[in-house]
Amino acid sequence: MFDQVAPRYDLTNDLLSLGIDRRWRSETVAAVDPKPGQVILDLAAGTGTSTHPFAASGATVIPADISEGMLAVGKKRQPDLSFVNADALALPFADATFDTVTISFGLRNVENVPAALAEMYRVTKPGGRIVICEFSTPTWKPLRHFYRRYLTRGFPLVAVFTSTNPVAYDYLVESILAWPDQRNLAAELAKAGWQRAGWKNLSGGIVALHRAHR
């Protein structure tokens, strides 16, 4: 599915989020706080849009994704990045490799979330962190109602005109609506062994930025 939407993936996401995704990514970079000498895994990196700011900081960053189509587009657009084909459920990295593991809008697409969180825990150094940027549940009831209407009506309409595979965005809507809220995702992090799990709501909880330590 992601192989098919890769060519216009970034453009479609920008339009679907009304451009707010740029702020979400900026908040994610601030949460990761990359520094020279750090080793960062950007999981579900897609075309590398989320990876570039980490690399620009001077940190060593590995953009990884399971979609060959996404990686192919990413390598063309950002040949300076070292893309890796990787499954979140079986990461091809040694234990305790990374200072930080981050995943933006990708955890929701993993078949077994608890297993993925445990695998990310495995490859993170003791004292290291995980940063997850993902769609969540708006905290204000009127916004929650409006957001659900936009998901079911607005998303499909925009995707028809911008995406190379509009049907794939039907899955996107379903996965967002079925995704656990902020507190439940924090609980899943704790079950996987992560410590001090917490979150910051962005755009009223449409997106949540979860952080925890190994």
Backbone as ProteinMPNN parsed JSONL, in Angstrom:
{"seq_chain_A": "MFDQVAPRYDLTNDLLSLGIDRRWRSETVAAVDPKPGQVILDLAAGTGTSTHPFAASGATVIPADISEGMLAVGKKRQPDLSFVNADALALPFADATFDTVTISFGLRNVENVPAALAEMYRVTKPGGRIVICEFSTPTWKPLRHFYRRYLTRGFPLVAVFTSTNPVAYDYLVESILAWPDQRNLAAELAKAGWQRAGWKNLSGGIVALHRAHR", "coords_chain_A": {"N_chain_A": [[0.818, -1.204, 0.0], [1.863, 1.33, 0.883], [3.96, 1.559, -0.853], [2.665, 2.252, -3.2], [1.612, 4.799, -2.726], [3.778, 6.362, -2.357], [5.093, 8.281, -4.242], [3.633, 10.757, -4.074], [3.234, 11.116, -1.439], [4.18, 12.879, 0.649], [3.193, 15.367, -0.213], [0.403, 14.908, -0.213], [-0.038, 14.401, 2.523], [0.601, 16.894, 3.583], [-1.439, 18.486, 2.559], [-3.74, 17.183, 3.58], [-3.456, 17.62, 6.307], [-3.71, 20.295, 6.394], [-1.397, 21.712, 6.374], [-0.482, 21.731, 8.958], [1.052, 19.645, 9.766], [3.722, 20.271, 9.579], [4.301, 21.764, 11.82], [3.864, 19.802, 13.735], [5.948, 18.041, 13.173], [8.089, 19.695, 13.747], [7.784, 19.979, 16.501], [8.32, 17.385, 17.235], [11.019, 17.12, 16.58], [12.067, 18.919, 18.436], [11.443, 17.554, 20.774], [12.984, 15.238, 20.535], [15.464, 16.43, 20.5], [18.068, 16.458, 19.081], [21.618, 15.956, 19.039], [25.09, 16.566, 18.178], [27.049, 13.626, 17.9], [25.205, 11.903, 18.984], [23.292, 8.915, 18.338], [20.66, 8.158, 16.331], [17.606, 6.527, 15.652], [15.326, 6.76, 13.147], [12.384, 5.612, 12.766], [10.045, 4.096, 10.475], [10.424, 6.027, 8.566], [9.752, 6.722, 6.004], [9.949, 8.758, 3.197], [12.003, 10.178, 4.21], [11.519, 12.737, 5.097], [11.042, 13.386, 7.77], [13.486, 12.791, 8.804], [15.559, 14.453, 7.985], [15.907, 16.931, 9.57], [17.07, 15.889, 11.919], [19.503, 14.872, 11.011], [20.639, 17.236, 10.15], [21.329, 18.408, 12.511], [23.696, 17.352, 13.258], [23.785, 14.92, 14.426], [24.139, 11.337, 14.195], [22.019, 9.685, 12.145], [19.698, 7.16, 11.363], [17.506, 6.514, 8.881], [14.752, 4.432, 8.669], [12.589, 2.094, 7.078], [9.852, -0.069, 6.198], [8.784, -0.11, 3.701], [9.69, -0.526, 0.431], [9.102, 1.097, -1.716], [8.767, 3.663, -0.575], [11.357, 4.048, 0.394], [12.806, 4.093, -1.993], [11.906, 6.461, -3.215], [12.753, 8.24, -1.246], [15.568, 7.932, -1.339], [16.142, 9.062, -3.787], [15.374, 11.712, -3.441], [16.805, 12.518, -1.187], [19.743, 11.808, -1.204], [21.877, 11.87, 0.521], [21.225, 10.665, 2.869], [21.318, 7.655, 4.801], [19.43, 5.283, 4.076], [17.573, 2.502, 5.375], [16.152, -0.656, 4.896], [13.748, -1.917, 6.967], [11.951, -3.877, 9.302], [9.699, -3.068, 11.814], [9.124, -4.972, 13.686], [11.215, -6.678, 13.768], [13.938, -5.524, 14.063], [16.954, -4.751, 12.329], [19.257, -4.339, 13.996], [21.768, -4.183, 16.55], [21.491, -4.893, 20.104], [20.929, -2.125, 22.328], [21.809, 0.094, 20.693], [21.052, 2.706, 19.944], [20.745, 6.164, 20.938], [18.367, 7.513, 20.897], [15.176, 6.504, 19.824], [12.825, 7.19, 17.399], [9.535, 7.584, 16.08], [7.265, 8.621, 13.716], [3.949, 8.952, 12.997], [3.758, 6.283, 12.259], [3.695, 4.097, 13.952], [1.108, 3.324, 14.288], [0.602, 1.81, 12.07], [1.811, -0.586, 12.379], [1.68, -4.115, 12.704], [1.777, -5.466, 15.169], [1.733, -3.786, 17.872], [2.622, -3.839, 20.692], [4.803, -5.649, 20.44], [6.454, -4.224, 18.71], [7.084, -1.961, 20.262], [8.55, -3.212, 22.248], [10.686, -4.146, 20.752], [11.849, -1.763, 19.912], [12.625, -0.853, 22.387], [14.615, -2.729, 22.918], [16.705, -2.021, 21.123], [17.499, 0.405, 22.052], [19.751, 2.389, 23.96], [20.609, 1.943, 27.457], [19.118, 4.349, 29.49], [18.468, 5.806, 27.313], [15.993, 7.18, 24.975], [12.546, 7.08, 23.822], [10.578, 8.552, 21.308], [7.446, 9.286, 20.226], [5.388, 10.343, 17.691], [2.119, 10.668, 16.961], [-1.211, 10.257, 15.589], [-4.036, 11.013, 17.664], [-6.467, 11.347, 20.292], [-8.683, 13.983, 20.317], [-9.07, 16.257, 23.032], [-11.14, 17.984, 23.658], [-14.572, 17.9, 23.476], [-16.305, 19.062, 21.36], [-14.35, 19.592, 19.38], [-13.433, 17.008, 18.974], [-15.696, 15.85, 17.805], [-15.947, 17.371, 15.433], [-13.517, 16.727, 14.252], [-13.742, 13.97, 13.748], [-15.735, 14.025, 11.818], [-14.376, 15.369, 9.813], [-12.359, 13.515, 9.24], [-13.826, 11.348, 8.167], [-15.119, 12.481, 6.006], [-13.717, 14.685, 4.847], [-10.992, 13.812, 4.483], [-11.106, 11.584, 2.548], [-11.984, 12.992, 0.283], [-9.96, 14.909, -0.282], [-7.848, 13.129, -0.743], [-8.621, 11.866, -3.1], [-8.046, 13.739, -5.062], [-5.335, 14.213, -4.778], [-3.698, 11.995, -4.104], [-1.818, 9.12, -5.272], [-2.99, 6.755, -4.821], [-5.896, 6.727, -3.759], [-7.616, 4.995, -2.321], [-6.077, 3.89, -0.344], [-6.143, 5.725, 1.67], [-8.542, 5.354, 2.91], [-8.012, 3.3, 4.624], [-6.274, 4.702, 6.28], [-7.967, 6.487, 7.651], [-9.593, 4.654, 9.059], [-7.664, 3.426, 10.69], [-6.829, 5.53, 12.315], [-9.148, 6.174, 13.749], [-9.444, 3.855, 15.197], [-7.293, 3.814, 16.875], [-5.578, 3.734, 20.058], [-6.2, 5.997, 22.831], [-4.404, 8.765, 24.379], [-3.685, 8.081, 27.085], [-3.903, 5.294, 27.084], [-1.98, 4.526, 25.187], [0.315, 5.338, 26.512], [0.221, 3.512, 28.582], [0.722, 1.162, 27.184], [3.368, 1.584, 26.49], [4.573, 1.45, 29.005], [4.073, -1.232, 29.637], [5.803, -2.439, 27.865], [8.189, -1.994, 29.037], [9.234, 0.559, 29.112], [10.065, 3.559, 30.865], [8.658, 6.225, 32.874], [6.646, 7.229, 31.132], [5.022, 9.656, 29.226], [3.003, 12.325, 27.785], [2.475, 14.907, 25.319], [-0.046, 16.965, 24.214], [-0.848, 17.924, 20.934], [-2.263, 20.359, 18.818], [-4.754, 20.313, 20.131], [-4.963, 17.66, 20.844], [-5.355, 16.183, 18.595], [-3.084, 15.166, 17.581], [-0.606, 13.424, 19.442], [2.341, 13.643, 21.363], [4.325, 11.293, 22.511], [6.599, 10.383, 25.087], [9.262, 8.504, 26.545], [11.55, 6.728, 28.739], [14.356, 4.448, 28.645]], "CA_chain_A": [[0.0, 0.0, 0.0], [2.687, 2.522, 0.987], [4.743, 1.648, -2.08], [1.843, 2.875, -4.226], [1.358, 6.214, -2.444], [5.062, 7.019, -2.077], [5.471, 9.446, -5.045], [2.973, 12.004, -3.657], [2.895, 10.914, -0.024], [4.441, 14.076, 1.444], [2.263, 16.405, -0.649], [-0.934, 14.567, 0.262], [-0.071, 14.599, 3.975], [0.616, 18.332, 3.827], [-2.777, 18.997, 2.257], [-4.712, 16.593, 4.501], [-3.294, 18.226, 7.638], [-3.81, 21.749, 6.198], [-0.071, 22.266, 6.622], [-0.131, 21.703, 10.379], [2.027, 18.576, 10.0], [5.055, 20.861, 9.711], [4.456, 22.11, 13.236], [3.983, 18.543, 14.484], [7.307, 17.532, 12.985], [8.984, 20.588, 14.485], [7.651, 19.609, 17.915], [8.995, 16.101, 17.397], [12.462, 17.398, 16.588], [12.377, 19.548, 19.73], [11.366, 16.513, 21.813], [14.166, 14.38, 20.374], [16.605, 17.283, 20.862], [19.268, 15.8, 18.568], [22.891, 16.644, 19.237], [26.242, 15.883, 17.577], [27.54, 12.493, 18.652], [24.121, 10.979, 19.265], [22.889, 7.987, 17.284], [19.203, 8.199, 16.356], [16.87, 5.718, 14.687], [14.054, 7.342, 12.716], [11.668, 4.448, 12.266], [8.927, 4.452, 9.587], [10.874, 7.335, 8.083], [9.185, 7.021, 4.696], [10.854, 9.375, 2.223], [13.073, 10.875, 4.918], [11.148, 14.107, 5.456], [11.215, 13.546, 9.214], [14.868, 12.487, 9.173], [16.499, 15.514, 7.607], [16.282, 17.832, 10.672], [17.964, 15.201, 12.852], [20.822, 14.827, 10.375], [21.157, 18.606, 10.093], [21.821, 18.775, 13.84], [25.005, 16.773, 13.455], [23.656, 13.569, 14.966], [24.123, 10.225, 13.239], [20.631, 9.243, 12.115], [19.38, 6.089, 10.423], [16.097, 6.457, 8.496], [14.392, 3.052, 8.357], [11.194, 1.898, 6.696], [9.614, -1.39, 5.621], [8.315, 0.067, 2.327], [10.735, -0.312, -0.571], [8.701, 2.236, -2.533], [9.098, 4.873, 0.174], [12.81, 4.172, 0.427], [13.274, 4.451, -3.337], [11.644, 7.889, -3.384], [13.616, 8.943, -0.316], [16.949, 7.912, -1.813], [16.25, 10.004, -4.907], [15.219, 13.078, -2.945], [17.799, 12.831, -0.164], [20.785, 10.782, -1.361], [22.865, 11.962, 1.601], [20.776, 9.88, 4.014], [21.585, 6.213, 4.695], [18.162, 4.583, 4.289], [17.655, 1.073, 5.673], [14.893, -1.392, 4.866], [13.651, -2.557, 8.28], [10.654, -4.206, 9.866], [9.661, -2.65, 13.215], [8.977, -6.142, 14.549], [12.485, -7.42, 13.758], [14.906, -4.509, 13.643], [18.263, -5.325, 12.012], [20.27, -3.612, 14.753], [22.173, -4.83, 17.801], [20.941, -4.351, 21.347], [21.508, -0.899, 22.888], [22.54, 0.806, 19.636], [20.635, 4.095, 19.711], [20.447, 7.063, 22.044], [16.939, 7.805, 20.789], [14.389, 5.915, 18.736], [11.639, 7.995, 17.171], [8.658, 7.123, 15.013], [6.202, 9.598, 13.49], [2.817, 8.511, 12.178], [4.068, 4.965, 11.722], [3.414, 3.026, 14.916], [-0.287, 2.928, 14.04], [0.56, 0.897, 10.927], [2.507, -1.825, 12.711], [0.72, -5.189, 12.995], [1.814, -5.843, 16.579], [2.308, -2.613, 18.539], [3.429, -4.207, 21.862], [6.065, -6.246, 19.998], [7.274, -3.155, 18.141], [7.595, -1.156, 21.372], [9.579, -4.02, 22.902], [11.837, -4.187, 19.852], [12.484, -0.444, 20.008], [13.276, -0.859, 23.699], [15.82, -3.563, 22.802], [17.798, -1.371, 20.392], [17.815, 1.682, 22.693], [20.737, 2.306, 25.031], [20.125, 2.266, 28.799], [19.066, 5.799, 29.664], [18.0, 6.411, 26.076], [14.585, 7.576, 24.954], [11.678, 6.873, 22.677], [9.692, 9.682, 21.031], [6.422, 8.845, 19.282], [4.431, 11.345, 17.238], [1.054, 9.865, 16.338], [-2.577, 10.741, 15.74], [-4.577, 10.611, 18.952], [-7.87, 11.676, 20.547], [-8.887, 15.359, 20.792], [-9.55, 16.281, 24.414], [-12.34, 18.811, 23.726], [-15.622, 17.139, 22.795], [-16.691, 19.642, 20.07], [-13.274, 19.363, 18.423], [-13.44, 15.579, 18.677], [-16.801, 15.61, 16.877], [-15.577, 17.971, 14.151], [-12.382, 15.978, 13.705], [-14.247, 12.711, 13.208], [-16.44, 14.343, 10.568], [-13.358, 15.683, 8.81], [-11.7, 12.266, 8.874], [-14.672, 10.482, 7.353], [-15.605, 13.172, 4.806], [-12.694, 15.529, 4.221], [-9.827, 13.037, 4.069], [-11.287, 10.879, 1.271], [-12.129, 13.953, -0.82], [-8.626, 15.443, -0.61], [-7.033, 12.031, -1.263], [-9.031, 11.596, -4.475], [-7.42, 14.7, -5.957], [-3.892, 14.388, -4.572], [-2.942, 10.766, -3.889], [-1.716, 8.159, -6.364], [-3.802, 5.601, -4.446], [-6.847, 7.275, -2.788], [-8.224, 3.955, -1.494], [-5.2, 3.659, 0.802], [-6.481, 6.666, 2.728], [-9.659, 4.789, 3.664], [-7.347, 2.589, 5.722], [-5.723, 5.715, 7.18], [-9.058, 6.957, 8.504], [-9.978, 3.555, 9.952], [-6.606, 3.188, 11.672], [-6.829, 6.647, 13.266], [-10.325, 6.044, 14.613], [-9.292, 2.672, 16.054], [-6.06, 3.933, 17.641], [-5.792, 4.038, 21.48], [-6.005, 7.388, 23.221], [-3.109, 9.107, 24.966], [-3.405, 7.331, 28.306], [-3.737, 3.877, 26.77], [-0.691, 4.323, 24.542], [1.318, 5.431, 27.581], [0.167, 2.235, 29.3], [1.401, 0.176, 26.344], [4.802, 1.847, 26.637], [4.978, 0.915, 30.311], [4.06, -2.687, 29.55], [6.973, -2.857, 27.091], [9.38, -1.761, 29.841], [9.631, 1.963, 29.102], [9.844, 4.249, 32.136], [8.241, 7.637, 32.899], [5.93, 7.537, 29.895], [4.118, 10.795, 29.292], [2.674, 12.83, 26.46], [2.114, 16.311, 25.119], [-1.058, 17.075, 23.174], [-0.641, 18.92, 19.89], [-3.505, 20.683, 18.106], [-5.895, 19.888, 20.915], [-4.999, 16.213, 21.004], [-5.442, 15.509, 17.29], [-1.813, 14.433, 17.606], [0.046, 13.401, 20.752], [3.773, 13.377, 21.353], [4.649, 10.46, 23.668], [8.022, 10.224, 25.396], [9.565, 7.604, 27.665], [12.975, 6.417, 28.878], [14.729, 3.061, 28.864]], "C_chain_A": [[0.86, 1.265, 0.0], [3.612, 2.676, -0.222], [3.977, 2.443, -3.14], [1.637, 4.367, -3.991], [2.648, 7.021, -2.302], [5.338, 8.271, -2.906], [4.859, 10.764, -4.578], [2.575, 11.979, -2.184], [3.048, 12.198, 0.784], [3.479, 15.204, 1.08], [0.864, 16.146, -0.105], [-1.056, 14.796, 1.765], [-0.131, 16.08, 4.332], [-0.774, 18.926, 3.616], [-3.813, 18.473, 3.244], [-4.656, 17.24, 5.884], [-3.419, 19.747, 7.592], [-2.496, 22.442, 6.555], [0.397, 22.191, 8.061], [0.907, 20.631, 10.674], [3.441, 19.113, 10.151], [5.324, 21.249, 11.17], [4.635, 20.846, 14.07], [5.394, 17.981, 14.375], [8.327, 18.389, 13.725], [8.96, 20.274, 15.976], [8.373, 18.292, 18.194], [10.507, 16.279, 17.459], [12.871, 18.005, 17.922], [12.365, 18.512, 20.848], [12.564, 15.576, 21.751], [15.423, 15.123, 20.803], [17.924, 16.663, 20.401], [20.527, 16.647, 18.747], [24.017, 15.88, 18.547], [26.738, 14.767, 18.489], [26.462, 11.491, 19.014], [23.834, 10.086, 18.062], [21.375, 7.814, 17.399], [18.627, 7.28, 15.293], [15.543, 6.404, 14.408], [13.281, 6.23, 12.02], [10.406, 4.878, 11.51], [9.197, 5.818, 8.977], [10.313, 7.699, 6.717], [10.216, 7.573, 3.733], [11.963, 10.188, 2.879], [12.764, 12.307, 5.297], [11.375, 14.369, 6.939], [12.665, 13.425, 9.645], [15.801, 13.669, 8.989], [16.863, 16.46, 8.762], [17.218, 17.187, 11.692], [19.388, 15.178, 12.302], [21.46, 16.211, 10.362], [21.735, 19.058, 11.424], [23.236, 18.276, 14.099], [24.976, 15.389, 14.065], [23.782, 12.548, 13.841], [22.722, 9.639, 13.256], [20.426, 8.208, 11.02], [17.888, 6.138, 10.11], [15.748, 5.039, 8.042], [12.911, 2.948, 8.033], [11.043, 0.513, 6.066], [9.213, -1.304, 4.147], [9.461, 0.369, 1.369], [10.405, 0.893, -1.446], [9.037, 3.554, -1.869], [10.607, 5.112, 0.167], [13.368, 4.609, -0.921], [13.08, 5.942, -3.595], [12.574, 8.703, -2.482], [15.059, 9.025, -0.78], [17.167, 8.876, -2.968], [16.229, 11.455, -4.407], [16.321, 13.485, -1.979], [18.911, 11.775, -0.176], [21.847, 10.807, -0.266], [22.478, 11.135, 2.823], [20.975, 8.389, 3.764], [20.324, 5.411, 5.039], [18.392, 3.078, 4.488], [16.26, 0.463, 5.586], [14.782, -2.185, 6.166], [12.203, -2.748, 8.687], [10.671, -3.854, 11.353], [9.559, -3.812, 14.18], [10.241, -6.992, 14.615], [13.577, -6.487, 13.254], [16.298, -5.109, 13.437], [19.419, -4.597, 12.707], [20.559, -4.354, 16.058], [21.482, -4.188, 18.995], [21.669, -3.057, 21.72], [22.358, -0.13, 21.871], [22.276, 2.297, 19.63], [20.402, 4.872, 21.008], [18.953, 7.385, 22.079], [16.347, 7.04, 19.614], [13.126, 6.753, 18.601], [10.841, 7.438, 16.004], [7.494, 8.094, 14.906], [5.165, 9.049, 12.523], [3.068, 7.154, 11.518], [3.708, 3.825, 12.659], [2.011, 2.457, 14.704], [-0.404, 1.877, 12.928], [1.252, -0.441, 11.19], [1.491, -2.885, 13.144], [0.642, -5.538, 14.479], [2.523, -4.727, 17.357], [3.124, -2.982, 19.776], [4.791, -4.796, 21.474], [6.999, -5.189, 19.425], [7.87, -2.282, 19.242], [8.7, -1.895, 22.122], [10.846, -4.076, 22.056], [12.58, -2.854, 19.863], [13.203, -0.29, 21.348], [14.609, -1.605, 23.627], [16.972, -2.802, 22.174], [18.184, -0.018, 20.98], [18.801, 1.472, 23.837], [20.079, 2.545, 26.396], [20.2, 3.776, 29.023], [18.591, 6.534, 28.428], [16.496, 6.629, 26.078], [13.86, 7.103, 23.706], [10.787, 8.101, 22.546], [8.734, 9.25, 19.93], [5.499, 10.013, 18.963], [3.344, 10.597, 16.467], [-0.31, 10.538, 16.514], [-3.147, 10.219, 17.05], [-6.031, 11.056, 19.069], [-7.998, 13.108, 21.058], [-9.539, 15.379, 22.173], [-10.837, 17.077, 24.572], [-13.427, 18.174, 22.88], [-16.061, 17.755, 21.469], [-15.616, 19.441, 18.991], [-13.229, 17.901, 18.01], [-14.528, 15.233, 17.658], [-16.46, 16.146, 15.483], [-14.482, 17.157, 13.464], [-12.836, 14.66, 13.09], [-14.994, 12.941, 11.892], [-15.442, 14.646, 9.462], [-12.66, 14.416, 8.332], [-12.537, 11.46, 7.889], [-15.132, 11.139, 6.06], [-14.515, 13.963, 4.081], [-11.502, 14.755, 3.684], [-10.032, 12.357, 2.722], [-11.372, 11.832, 0.08], [-10.779, 14.51, -1.255], [-7.77, 14.367, -1.264], [-7.362, 11.721, -2.722], [-8.28, 12.494, -5.452], [-5.899, 14.768, -5.843], [-3.083, 13.103, -4.517], [-2.905, 9.893, -5.134], [-2.517, 6.898, -6.068], [-4.8, 6.04, -3.361], [-7.437, 6.234, -1.848], [-7.387, 3.697, -0.24], [-5.572, 4.571, 1.967], [-7.769, 6.288, 3.456], [-9.105, 4.023, 4.861], [-6.816, 3.584, 6.747], [-6.787, 6.187, 8.164], [-9.442, 5.88, 9.517], [-8.944, 3.345, 11.054], [-6.545, 4.295, 12.713], [-7.975, 6.501, 14.256], [-10.19, 4.881, 15.593], [-8.099, 2.779, 17.009], [-6.335, 4.283, 19.097], [-5.537, 5.505, 21.797], [-4.672, 7.551, 23.947], [-2.749, 8.227, 26.16], [-3.149, 5.845, 28.012], [-2.425, 3.594, 26.035], [0.44, 4.417, 25.562], [1.373, 4.13, 28.381], [0.866, 1.139, 28.505], [2.919, 0.351, 26.419], [5.318, 1.251, 27.949], [5.035, -0.607, 30.297], [5.296, -3.218, 28.818], [8.282, -2.589, 27.829], [9.834, -0.322, 29.906], [9.225, 2.641, 30.407], [9.4, 5.694, 31.909], [7.553, 8.057, 31.598], [4.96, 8.697, 30.117], [3.848, 11.312, 27.897], [2.376, 14.322, 26.499], [1.109, 16.351, 23.974], [-0.704, 18.197, 22.206], [-1.962, 19.122, 19.155], [-4.719, 20.111, 18.832], [-6.033, 18.397, 21.108], [-5.239, 15.47, 19.704], [-4.194, 14.648, 17.099], [-1.268, 14.482, 19.024], [1.5, 12.996, 20.596], [4.102, 12.611, 22.63], [6.157, 10.331, 23.834], [8.2, 9.287, 26.584], [11.051, 7.286, 27.644], [13.191, 4.909, 29.085], [15.439, 2.928, 30.213]], "O_chain_A": [[0.617, 2.175, -0.792], [4.0, 3.79, -0.573], [4.573, 3.216, -3.891], [1.5, 5.126, -4.95], [2.6, 8.241, -2.143], [5.785, 9.266, -2.336], [5.514, 11.801, -4.677], [1.697, 12.723, -1.747], [2.14, 12.569, 1.528], [3.002, 15.919, 1.961], [0.214, 17.058, 0.405], [-2.065, 15.326, 2.231], [-0.827, 16.474, 5.268], [-1.228, 19.762, 4.397], [-4.672, 19.228, 3.699], [-5.681, 17.39, 6.549], [-3.258, 20.419, 8.611], [-2.481, 23.598, 6.98], [1.537, 22.542, 8.365], [1.575, 20.684, 11.706], [4.277, 18.474, 10.79], [6.433, 21.079, 11.677], [5.448, 20.811, 14.994], [5.964, 17.506, 15.358], [9.308, 17.876, 14.263], [9.999, 20.3, 16.636], [8.963, 18.11, 19.259], [11.185, 15.667, 18.284], [13.909, 17.645, 18.477], [13.18, 18.58, 21.768], [13.097, 15.167, 22.783], [16.332, 14.538, 21.392], [18.797, 16.374, 21.22], [20.503, 17.872, 18.624], [23.91, 14.669, 18.352], [26.835, 14.943, 19.704], [26.771, 10.34, 19.324], [24.1, 10.456, 16.918], [20.869, 7.379, 18.433], [19.107, 7.257, 14.16], [14.734, 6.607, 15.313], [13.496, 5.946, 10.842], [9.778, 5.881, 11.848], [8.302, 6.658, 8.887], [10.387, 8.858, 6.309], [11.239, 6.937, 3.478], [12.771, 10.812, 2.191], [13.645, 13.025, 5.768], [11.842, 15.441, 7.322], [13.041, 13.896, 10.719], [16.736, 13.854, 9.769], [18.043, 16.77, 8.922], [18.068, 17.867, 12.268], [20.351, 15.43, 13.026], [22.67, 16.346, 10.54], [22.542, 19.987, 11.467], [23.896, 18.718, 15.04], [26.017, 14.749, 14.209], [23.557, 12.868, 12.674], [22.28, 9.141, 14.292], [20.914, 8.359, 9.9], [17.074, 5.834, 10.983], [16.382, 4.506, 7.131], [12.082, 3.629, 8.637], [11.986, -0.014, 5.476], [9.288, -2.297, 3.423], [10.122, 1.4, 1.487], [11.3, 1.624, -1.87], [9.538, 4.469, -2.522], [11.07, 6.233, -0.039], [14.302, 5.409, -0.979], [13.969, 6.609, -4.125], [13.115, 9.727, -2.9], [15.704, 10.064, -0.635], [18.25, 9.444, -3.114], [16.975, 12.305, -4.894], [16.728, 14.646, -1.946], [19.002, 10.951, 0.734], [22.632, 9.866, -0.141], [23.3, 10.924, 3.715], [20.817, 7.919, 2.637], [20.178, 4.922, 6.159], [19.267, 2.473, 3.869], [15.303, 1.005, 6.138], [15.628, -3.036, 6.443], [11.349, -1.894, 8.447], [11.563, -4.294, 12.078], [9.87, -3.668, 15.362], [10.331, -7.916, 15.422], [14.077, -6.65, 12.141], [16.77, -5.885, 14.268], [20.43, -4.279, 12.08], [19.703, -5.059, 16.593], [20.956, -3.079, 18.902], [22.864, -2.908, 21.465], [23.492, 0.249, 22.163], [23.18, 3.082, 19.341], [19.938, 4.335, 22.014], [18.355, 7.511, 23.147], [16.953, 6.947, 18.546], [12.433, 6.996, 19.589], [11.404, 6.889, 15.057], [6.811, 8.361, 15.895], [5.473, 8.724, 11.376], [2.654, 6.907, 10.385], [3.445, 2.709, 12.211], [1.767, 1.269, 14.913], [-1.391, 1.145, 12.86], [1.274, -1.319, 10.327], [0.547, -2.578, 13.873], [-0.429, -5.867, 14.988], [3.748, -4.723, 17.484], [4.24, -2.484, 19.916], [5.807, -4.485, 22.096], [8.211, -5.255, 19.635], [9.039, -1.904, 19.164], [9.668, -1.285, 22.576], [11.954, -4.055, 22.591], [13.811, -2.828, 19.827], [14.264, 0.331, 21.425], [15.606, -1.169, 24.203], [18.107, -2.917, 22.635], [19.092, 0.641, 20.473], [18.7, 0.501, 24.587], [19.092, 3.275, 26.481], [21.232, 4.397, 28.771], [18.337, 7.737, 28.473], [15.809, 6.308, 27.048], [14.468, 6.774, 22.687], [10.299, 8.632, 23.544], [9.16, 8.892, 18.832], [4.898, 10.601, 19.862], [3.62, 9.969, 15.445], [-0.528, 11.288, 17.464], [-2.797, 9.128, 17.5], [-6.745, 11.133, 18.069], [-7.476, 13.424, 22.126], [-10.456, 14.603, 22.443], [-11.565, 16.863, 25.542], [-13.224, 17.932, 21.69], [-16.185, 17.01, 20.497], [-15.932, 19.156, 17.836], [-13.013, 17.586, 16.84], [-14.308, 14.423, 16.758], [-16.659, 15.461, 14.48], [-14.52, 16.932, 12.254], [-12.36, 14.279, 12.021], [-14.89, 12.138, 10.965], [-15.629, 14.238, 8.315], [-12.399, 14.266, 7.138], [-12.019, 10.951, 6.895], [-15.497, 10.444, 5.112], [-14.408, 13.912, 2.856], [-11.048, 15.001, 2.567], [-9.207, 12.533, 1.826], [-10.889, 11.516, -1.007], [-10.483, 14.578, -2.448], [-7.048, 14.641, -2.223], [-6.476, 11.354, -3.494], [-7.918, 12.06, -6.545], [-5.242, 15.323, -6.723], [-1.897, 13.111, -4.849], [-3.827, 9.913, -5.949], [-2.709, 6.062, -6.951], [-4.586, 5.765, -2.18], [-7.733, 6.547, -0.695], [-7.926, 3.328, 0.804], [-5.34, 4.223, 3.125], [-8.061, 6.846, 4.513], [-9.651, 4.086, 5.963], [-6.898, 3.338, 7.95], [-6.536, 6.277, 9.366], [-9.598, 6.169, 10.703], [-9.298, 3.114, 12.21], [-6.24, 4.03, 13.876], [-7.793, 6.683, 15.46], [-10.754, 4.915, 16.687], [-7.92, 1.913, 17.866], [-7.249, 5.064, 19.364], [-4.756, 6.171, 21.117], [-3.913, 6.594, 24.104], [-1.642, 7.693, 26.235], [-2.28, 5.226, 28.624], [-1.82, 2.541, 26.235], [1.411, 3.665, 25.487], [2.446, 3.701, 28.806], [1.53, 0.28, 29.085], [3.662, -0.63, 26.412], [6.377, 0.624, 27.982], [5.941, -1.203, 30.88], [5.777, -4.312, 29.114], [9.358, -2.91, 27.326], [10.736, 0.0, 30.68], [8.179, 2.337, 30.98], [9.723, 6.305, 30.89], [7.85, 9.113, 31.04], [4.185, 8.707, 31.073], [4.402, 10.798, 26.926], [2.074, 14.903, 27.541], [1.376, 15.832, 22.89], [-0.309, 19.287, 22.62], [-2.691, 18.162, 18.902], [-5.597, 19.504, 18.218], [-7.098, 17.914, 21.493], [-5.32, 14.241, 19.707], [-4.248, 13.556, 16.533], [-1.451, 15.476, 19.728], [1.838, 12.121, 19.799], [4.154, 13.199, 23.71], [6.895, 10.19, 22.859], [7.39, 9.28, 27.511], [11.733, 7.544, 26.653], [12.335, 4.205, 29.62], [15.839, 1.828, 30.593]]}, "name": "protein", "num_of_chains": 1, "seq": "MFDQVAPRYDLTNDLLSLGIDRRWRSETVAAVDPKPGQVILDLAAGTGTSTHPFAASGATVIPADISEGMLAVGKKRQPDLSFVNADALALPFADATFDTVTISFGLRNVENVPAALAEMYRVTKPGGRIVICEFSTPTWKPLRHFYRRYLTRGFPLVAVFTSTNPVAYDYLVESILAWPDQRNLAAELAKAGWQRAGWKNLSGGIVALHRAHR"}
